[in-house]
Amino acid sequence: MKEFKISIHAPEKTIFEGSAVSLIAPGEEGYLGILADHAPLIALLKSGKVTIKKSSGETVAIISPGKGYLQVDKRMVTILLASPQ
């Protein structure tokens, strides 16, 4: 499977930077599944679990305590998470 880059940031620190083959994130309208070569996208996120699957088969789960934004651009996904309200 093709890989893409993921960068997840919170106001106080970088939470994750690396490559993955898939990402699932809690969108405002439901969970979003992202694979390599996904169409460009900007979406609002709600609190929930962000799941990252690496090419090694390892799965990384990150709990997002507040709202945020997800941007897909070419082979890069950027997530900006807000602090919980």
Secondary structure, DSSP 8 states (H G I E B T S, - for coil): ---EEEEEEETTEEEEEEEESEEEEEETTEEEEEETT---EEEEE-SEEEEEE-TTS-EEEEEE-S-EEEEEETTEEEEEE----
